[in-house]
């Protein structure tokens, strides 16, 4: 093992944590400084040429814009449209009608609705939209960001539409997706109870709420895990996050109705027409996302065939492609849903365009943060830094490797902001180590996927999305510090599952 290269590869990670978490420098400045350091390390320490750095920058920027930045803008736009048309007040009242219990409101929005968005669309929608709605409901920005990040962990294993599991299966040459998916659900099982419990406890940490919080999280977690496992067995890896989240939403609403103490007269103050208008933005967004997802593959393939802009480039001897599918891009679907929904809610075209422009201007620092982070991860990947870190961790852990296998997946997601990217980066490494120690490659591939879901909690890209949704740009370091203990606990639980239940 080359210790110098390992140290150099680790430097951008440590620098970013130092700038954000210790020195509390804003996200845009921290990301830009770390990107500059990464470029210098890639050039001098990994022989990554200037042309390759230039092409990596273009490639990373395109990946940042399509779809991540576009989704961030349109998620904020959807919220701003609701505020402009005053329909957010109706949504607030509806959530109060379901329950005045903060635990139920927050769990329904983040774990239920957020999980559904992650299962169908991914790429930040599940953080940005629930966080923005929570702000509208009167919750504090930092709290809204934290619970949205926590909830956007478990569902990412199968979101969007099973892509992470499919990606790691390709990397390790696995053909039995049911087996791989089942192992992933099994490893996630305790976390499906623990994460809802943490969320409801953050919403209401009073002693008298403890029993209710335990029971609610236990019921929701059990239902989520059973539905996800059944979905893997009988439908496929495309649906566990979607169906698990829908089941959670049903359970949470039923729980609220049983436990409700409010008088029912309040519910009659909203007409069906008013409710449908108020939910038209998010209803249309869900309709467009579901209608163009892999669940309707023939529709999706047709739309992509008539609306694609493929871009290919050569970087370090590899052909890298960015394909922009305009009619199925999640950001475009968010725009369509928000714009058409705004018209239904009574806004005029020029007013909606004005709200869109203000939404674009609102996120200036976010563009710098996200682009810098994704270009940084692209350079680290293509120059060989990320594989060096993965191999170093595998070598350092020795016989205890199963305990640390999820940490490698976490590292990949922390650096790239994506469960899928982490699986592509480290899937083969996990399978190789599994073979060496006489274990099952698919078990360790599942461990990488599960670890990556924990890495999403503290990924700087996810944090940038959360701060944008909550209008907390510049507070990325504070959110990282708050989220880090939960992410570490998450990875420890995942490691114990892999270590004690592995084959």
N, C-alpha and C positions, 0 to 999 in steps of 0.2 A: 504494500500500500504506500503510495506517495503522500507523505504527511504534509509536504508543502502545498501540493495541489488541493488536498483536503481542506487545509486551513484557508487557502485562497477561495475555494468554493463556498466555504461557510461564512466568509466575511460579509457578503451582501445580506445574508439572513440576519446575522448579528447586528450589522449596521442599521438595518431597517427597524429592528426591535429597539435598539438603543435610541434612535432618533424619535420614534413614535412613543414608546412606552416610558423611557427614562427622561429624555430631554424635552419631551412633549412638544416637538416641532410639528407643525401642521402637516397633514397628509400629503398635500401637493409638493411641499418643499422636501419632505422626507423621501418621497418616492423619486423625485428628480435627482436629489443628491445620491441616493442609492443606485439609481440607473447609471449615473456618471461613473461611480466607483465600479459598477459591474462591467461597464465598457472597458475601463482601464485594465481590470483583472482579466477579462476575456482576451484582450489584445496582448498583454505582456505575459500572462500566466498560462494561457491555454492556446496560444498561437492562432487566435481567431482574427482573421484578416479584416482590414477596414472595409473592403467591399462586402464581406459577409456580415459585418456589423451594420452596414448601411441597409442591406437587404433585409436583415432581421428586424431592423427598426421599422421599415415599411410594412413588413409582414405582421409584426406585432401591433402596429397602429391600426391596420385593417381589421385584425382580430378584435381589437378593443372597440372599434366603432361598430362593427357588425358581428354580433348583435348587442354587445354589453352596453355601450354608451347610448345607443338608440333605445334600448329597453329602459334604461334609467330615466332618460328624458321623457319617454312616453308614459312610464309609470307615474312620474310626478305630474305629467300633464293630465292624466286621468283623474288624479286627486284634485288638481287645480280646477278642472272643469266642474267637478261636483261642488267645490266651494263657490265658484262663480255663479252657478245656477241655483245655489242654496239647497241643493238636494242632499248635501252631506248632513244637514240638520235632520232630515227625514231618516237617513241611515242611522244616525245617532239614536233617534227615538226608537227605531226598530230594535237595535241592540239592547236598549233599556227595556223594551217590551219582552224580549226573550228572557233577559235576566238583568237585575241590577247588581248581581254578584260580579265583582271585577275578575275573579279567577275564571269564571265561565266565559266572560266576554273576551278576555285575552287569549285563553286556550282555543276558543272557537275561531278567532281571527288568525292566530299564528300557526297553531298546530293543524287546525282543520282547513281553513281557507288557504293559508299559506302552503300547506302540504299539497293541496289540490293544484295550486299554481305551479309548484315545483314539479309535480308529477307530469303535468302537461307541457309546461313551457321551459322552466328552469331559467338559467342565465340571469339571476337577480330579481326576477319578478316576484318570487316568494318572499324576498326581504323587503323590497321597495314598497309594494302595495299594502301589505298588512301594517308596516311601520307608519306609512302615511295615514292610513285610516285610524290607527291608534292615536296619532297626534290629533286628528279631527275629533276623536271621542274625548279628548281632554287629558290623555296620559302624557307624562313628561317625555321629552325627546330622548333622553339617555335611556330611560326604561324601555321605550318603544323600540329603540335600536337593538338593545341587548336581547329582549325576548324574541324579536324577529330573527336575530342571528342564531339563537339557541334552537328555535323551532326549525330553522332551515338546515338541519343536520341529518337526522335519520332519513327523511324523504329523498335526499339527494342520491341515495344508493340506487334508486330505481327511477330517478328523474333526470332529464325529461324522457318519458316513455321508454325506460329501460336501457338507455344508451350507455351508461357507465358499465353495466354488467356485460352488455354485448361487446364493448370495447376491450375489456380485460379478457373475455373469452377468446377473442381473435388473437390477442397478444400471446396467450398461453396455449393456443390450439385446442381449446376445449369445445366439444360439440354438444355436450349435455347441459344446456342452459337451465333446465329445471333443477338439476343437482346443484349447480353453482348458485342459482338464485335462492334455493332452499337453504344452503349453507350461509348465505349472506343474511337472510331473515333470522336464522337461528342465532348468529353472532350479535345481531342488533336487538334481540329480544329484551334483555334487561334495560337497554337504553330507551326502548319504546315506552317503558314505565317511568324511568328516572327523569327523562327530559320533560315530559308533561308535569311531573311533580315539581321540578325546579321552577318551571314557568308559573304554575298556579301559586307556588309559595312566594315567588317574587311579586306576584300580583297582590297576594294577601298573606302576609307572614304572621298573622296573629295566632296566638295559641289556640283560640277557640275554633280556628279554621283548619287546624292540623288534621283531624280525623277526616273531615270532608275532603281535604286536598289529597290525602293518601288514597281514599276510596275512589275519588274521581280519576286520578292519574292511573290507578290500578285498572279500573274498568276500561278507560280509553286505551291504555297501553295493551291490554289483553285483546281487545277487539281489533286494534290496529295490526297486531302481530298475527292473529288468527286469519284475518282477511288477507293480509299480505301473503302469508304462506299458502293459503288456499288459492290465491290468484296465480302464484308461481306454478303450483301443481297443475291447475286445470285450465288456465288461460294463457299465461306466458309472462315473461319478465317486463313486458311493456306496461302492465296494469297495476302492479302491487301498490305503488305510491298513490295512484289515482283512486283506486277502490278503497285502500286503507284510509285515505283522508276523507272520502265521502262517508264511510262507515263511522269515522270519528265525529264528523259533523252531526250525523244523525244521533249518535249516542249523547253528545254534549247537549244538543237541543232537548232531547228527551229527559236527560238529567235535569236541565233547567226547568222544564215544565213540571216535573215531579217535585222539585225542591222550591219552586217559586212561592214567594210570599206576597208579591205585589197583587193589587186588585186588578181584575181582568178588564175593567172599564177602559183603562188606558189604551188597550190594544185596538179598540174600536174607533179611535180618533183618526186613523189613517185609512183612506180608501184604497181599494185594490189598484185603481188607476195610478194613484200617487206613489204607491209602493213600486209598481212596475216601472214607472218613469224614473224613480230614484235609483233603481238597480239596473237601469238600461245600459249604463256604461260598462259595469262589470259583467252583466249578463251577456252583452254582445262580445266582450273580450273573451269570456269563457266559450261562447258559441264558436267564434272564429278559431280559437286555439284548438278546441276539440275537433272541429270540422276539418282542420288542416294537419292534424297529428297523424302519427303512425297507425292509430286506430282505424283511420280511413285512408289507408296507404294509396289506393288508386286515385283518390282525389288529390292527395298530396303530391304524388308523382306527376300527375297531369299539370298542376299549377306550377310545380318547379320546372317542368319541361318548357313552359312558355314564358318563364320570368327569371331565368338564371343569368347571372353575370359571373362566369368563372375567371379566376385570376390565378396564374401559376408563376412561380419564381424559383430559381435555383439558389440554394444557400448551402454552402459547405458540402457540395456534392449530393445534396438531397433536393428532391422536387417538393416544394411546399405549395399547397393550394388553399385558396380562400374562395368559396363559392357563396355568392350572395343570391338567395332565392327571395325575390321581392314580395311575392304573394304568399309566402309561408313564413317569412321572417317575423319573429315574435314582436319586435319593435314596431313593425308596420301594422301587425294585427292589433296591437295596443292603440296605435294611432287611429285606425279605422273604428275600433270600438268606442274610443273616447270621443271622436268627432261626431259619429252618427248618434251616439248616446246623448251628446250635448245638444244636437239638433232636436232630438225627441224631447229633451228637457226644456226646450224653449229658447235656447241661445241662437243667435244669428251667426252666419258664416264668418263675417268680419270680426265678431267678438271672439269666436273660437280660435281664429287665426292670431288674434292679439294675445290670448291666453297662451297659445303655443309658443309664440315668440318670447313672452315673459318667462315661460318654463325653460326655454333654451338658455336664456341669459342668466337664469338663477343658478346654473350649475357650472360656472366657468372653472372653478378650482377642481371640480370633479373630473373634468376632461383631462387635466394635467396629471392628476393622481392615477386614474385608471390606465391611461395610455402609457405612462412611465412604468407602472407595475407590470403590465402585460409585455411591454418591450423588454423589460428586465428579465422576466421569466423566460421569454423566447430566446434571449441571448444566453441565459444560463443553461437552457436545454440544449440548444444547437452547438454551443461551444464545449459541452461535455461536463459542465459543473454539477448539474443535478444528478446525473448517474454516478458521479464520483461521491457525492454525499450519501446516496443510497447504498453503495457498495461499502463505504466506510462504516456506516451504521450496522450493516449486516456483519461485517468482519469484527466489529467491536463487541457485539453482543454474544457471539459464540453460541454455546448450547442454550442460552436463554433467548435465542432469536425469536421463537414463537411469541414470547411476551412482548417483544418490541416490533413485531411485524406490522401492526396497525400504525405505529409511529412513522414508518416509512411512507405509508399512504397519506398520513396526516401531513408530513413534510411536503409531499407532492402537491396536495391541495392548498397548503399554505402558500406555496410559491406560485402556483399557477391559477388558483382560484377556482379550480374545476376538479370534480371527482373523476370525470372522464379522462382529463389530461393526466391526472395522477396515475390512473390505471394504465394508460399508454406508456408513461414514463417508467413505471416500476413493476408492471405486471410480469414481464419476463424475468426480472430479477427475483421476485417473490417465488415464482415457479422453479427457478434454478436452485435457489437455496432450499426449497422444500424437497426437491429431488436429492440434494446432497445429504440432508439430515433424515431421509427416509420417510418423509411425510407426504401428504397428498397435495399436489400443486393447486388444485381448485380451492382447497381450504385456505391456502395462503393468498390466493387471488381474491377470495372473499374478504380476507383480513385487510388487504390493501384497500378494497372498496369501503369497508366499514371505517377504517382509519381515516380515509379521505373525507368521510362525512363529518368527522370530528374536526378535521383541518379547516372545513368550511366556516366553522364558528369564528375562527381567528384569522382567516384569510384577509389580507389587506384590501383585496378587491371587494370582498363581501362587506367589509367594514366601510369602504368608500361608498358603496351603494346605500348602506344603512344611514350614514351621515348625510348623504344627499337627500334621502327621503325625509329625514327628520330636520333638515336645514341646520345641521350641526357641523358643517365643514370646518376643519381646524381642530375638532375634538376627537380625531381618530385614535390618538394615543390613549386618551381616557377610556374609550370604549374597548380598546385592545386590553388594557389592564383589567377591566371589569370582566371581560369574556375569557381571559387566559386561564384562570383557575378552573372554570367549568370545562374548557377544552381539555386540559390536562387530566381532570377526573374522568372525562369521557374516554380518553385514550387508554387510561389505566383499566377501566372496566372492559373495554374492547380487548386489550392485551390479555387480561385474565381469562376471558372467554376463549380466545385462540389457544392459550397455553394449556388450560385444563380440559378442554373438550376436543382438542386436535387429535388427528389420527396419524 
